[in-house]
Amino acid sequence: MHFDLATDDPATADQRVLAAGGRRLRPTDDIPATGTPGSRVYASPAGHPFCIRPA
């Protein structure tokens, strides 16, 4: 299962993910597969992938 989460403040969400032990899986803000500028792929502390994108 893979979650795509939308937020009005991706920069704050990024900081919160990293502070909680998550990590970025892609260093880019543009994920070609979704075509959504500003999307980022992360892994949870347990290694489960998810995306955060602008709302």
Biotite code that builds the C-alpha atoms (Angstrom):
import biotite.structure as struc

atoms = struc.array([
    struc.Atom([0.000, 0.000, 0.000], chain_id="A", res_id=1, res_name="MET", atom_name="CA", element="C"),
    struc.Atom([1.225, 3.493, -0.854], chain_id="A", res_id=2, res_name="HIS", atom_name="CA", element="C"),
    struc.Atom([-0.246, 6.737, 0.465], chain_id="A", res_id=3, res_name="PHE", atom_name="CA", element="C"),
    struc.Atom([-0.308, 10.097, -1.337], chain_id="A", res_id=4, res_name="ASP", atom_name="CA", element="C"),
    struc.Atom([-0.840, 12.902, 1.159], chain_id="A", res_id=5, res_name="LEU", atom_name="CA", element="C"),
    struc.Atom([-1.828, 16.443, 0.139], chain_id="A", res_id=6, res_name="ALA", atom_name="CA", element="C"),
    struc.Atom([-0.955, 19.495, 2.220], chain_id="A", res_id=7, res_name="THR", atom_name="CA", element="C"),
    struc.Atom([-1.169, 23.271, 1.959], chain_id="A", res_id=8, res_name="ASP", atom_name="CA", element="C"),
    struc.Atom([2.368, 23.524, 3.385], chain_id="A", res_id=9, res_name="ASP", atom_name="CA", element="C"),
    struc.Atom([4.735, 20.922, 1.853], chain_id="A", res_id=10, res_name="PRO", atom_name="CA", element="C"),
    struc.Atom([7.827, 22.554, 3.391], chain_id="A", res_id=11, res_name="ALA", atom_name="CA", element="C"),
    struc.Atom([6.491, 22.126, 6.933], chain_id="A", res_id=12, res_name="THR", atom_name="CA", element="C"),
    struc.Atom([5.335, 18.585, 6.146], chain_id="A", res_id=13, res_name="ALA", atom_name="CA", element="C"),
    struc.Atom([8.857, 17.801, 4.886], chain_id="A", res_id=14, res_name="ASP", atom_name="CA", element="C"),
    struc.Atom([10.379, 19.039, 8.153], chain_id="A", res_id=15, res_name="GLN", atom_name="CA", element="C"),
    struc.Atom([7.894, 17.036, 10.219], chain_id="A", res_id=16, res_name="ARG", atom_name="CA", element="C"),
    struc.Atom([8.541, 13.821, 8.263], chain_id="A", res_id=17, res_name="VAL", atom_name="CA", element="C"),
    struc.Atom([12.306, 14.154, 8.716], chain_id="A", res_id=18, res_name="LEU", atom_name="CA", element="C"),
    struc.Atom([11.975, 15.076, 12.417], chain_id="A", res_id=19, res_name="ALA", atom_name="CA", element="C"),
    struc.Atom([9.836, 11.966, 12.976], chain_id="A", res_id=20, res_name="ALA", atom_name="CA", element="C"),
    struc.Atom([12.529, 9.699, 11.502], chain_id="A", res_id=21, res_name="GLY", atom_name="CA", element="C"),
    struc.Atom([11.341, 9.497, 7.903], chain_id="A", res_id=22, res_name="GLY", atom_name="CA", element="C"),
    struc.Atom([13.688, 9.979, 4.976], chain_id="A", res_id=23, res_name="ARG", atom_name="CA", element="C"),
    struc.Atom([13.455, 11.238, 1.428], chain_id="A", res_id=24, res_name="ARG", atom_name="CA", element="C"),
    struc.Atom([13.638, 8.543, -1.226], chain_id="A", res_id=25, res_name="LEU", atom_name="CA", element="C"),
    struc.Atom([13.957, 11.021, -4.084], chain_id="A", res_id=26, res_name="ARG", atom_name="CA", element="C"),
    struc.Atom([15.844, 14.287, -3.828], chain_id="A", res_id=27, res_name="PRO", atom_name="CA", element="C"),
    struc.Atom([13.557, 15.986, -6.333], chain_id="A", res_id=28, res_name="THR", atom_name="CA", element="C"),
    struc.Atom([10.400, 18.043, -5.949], chain_id="A", res_id=29, res_name="ASP", atom_name="CA", element="C"),
    struc.Atom([8.946, 16.813, -9.240], chain_id="A", res_id=30, res_name="ASP", atom_name="CA", element="C"),
    struc.Atom([7.920, 13.174, -9.556], chain_id="A", res_id=31, res_name="ILE", atom_name="CA", element="C"),
    struc.Atom([7.587, 12.324, -13.284], chain_id="A", res_id=32, res_name="PRO", atom_name="CA", element="C"),
    struc.Atom([5.236, 9.383, -12.647], chain_id="A", res_id=33, res_name="ALA", atom_name="CA", element="C"),
    struc.Atom([2.577, 11.651, -11.145], chain_id="A", res_id=34, res_name="THR", atom_name="CA", element="C"),
    struc.Atom([3.391, 14.774, -13.105], chain_id="A", res_id=35, res_name="GLY", atom_name="CA", element="C"),
    struc.Atom([2.690, 16.747, -9.935], chain_id="A", res_id=36, res_name="THR", atom_name="CA", element="C"),
    struc.Atom([5.226, 19.539, -9.386], chain_id="A", res_id=37, res_name="PRO", atom_name="CA", element="C"),
    struc.Atom([6.242, 19.705, -5.749], chain_id="A", res_id=38, res_name="GLY", atom_name="CA", element="C"),
    struc.Atom([5.634, 16.018, -4.976], chain_id="A", res_id=39, res_name="SER", atom_name="CA", element="C"),
    struc.Atom([8.214, 14.170, -2.899], chain_id="A", res_id=40, res_name="ARG", atom_name="CA", element="C"),
    struc.Atom([8.612, 10.483, -2.117], chain_id="A", res_id=41, res_name="VAL", atom_name="CA", element="C"),
    struc.Atom([9.509, 9.476, 1.446], chain_id="A", res_id=42, res_name="TYR", atom_name="CA", element="C"),
    struc.Atom([9.965, 6.350, 3.518], chain_id="A", res_id=43, res_name="ALA", atom_name="CA", element="C"),
    struc.Atom([8.538, 6.036, 7.008], chain_id="A", res_id=44, res_name="SER", atom_name="CA", element="C"),
    struc.Atom([10.886, 4.982, 9.832], chain_id="A", res_id=45, res_name="PRO", atom_name="CA", element="C"),
    struc.Atom([9.708, 1.407, 9.116], chain_id="A", res_id=46, res_name="ALA", atom_name="CA", element="C"),
    struc.Atom([10.589, 1.804, 5.424], chain_id="A", res_id=47, res_name="GLY", atom_name="CA", element="C"),
    struc.Atom([7.082, 2.171, 3.954], chain_id="A", res_id=48, res_name="HIS", atom_name="CA", element="C"),
    struc.Atom([6.969, 4.591, 0.986], chain_id="A", res_id=49, res_name="PRO", atom_name="CA", element="C"),
    struc.Atom([4.549, 7.510, 0.714], chain_id="A", res_id=50, res_name="PHE", atom_name="CA", element="C"),
    struc.Atom([4.281, 10.817, -1.144], chain_id="A", res_id=51, res_name="CYS", atom_name="CA", element="C"),
    struc.Atom([3.576, 14.334, 0.010], chain_id="A", res_id=52, res_name="ILE", atom_name="CA", element="C"),
    struc.Atom([2.242, 16.749, -2.576], chain_id="A", res_id=53, res_name="ARG", atom_name="CA", element="C"),
    struc.Atom([0.791, 20.239, -2.608], chain_id="A", res_id=54, res_name="PRO", atom_name="CA", element="C"),
    struc.Atom([-2.980, 20.410, -2.127], chain_id="A", res_id=55, res_name="ALA", atom_name="CA", element="C"),
])
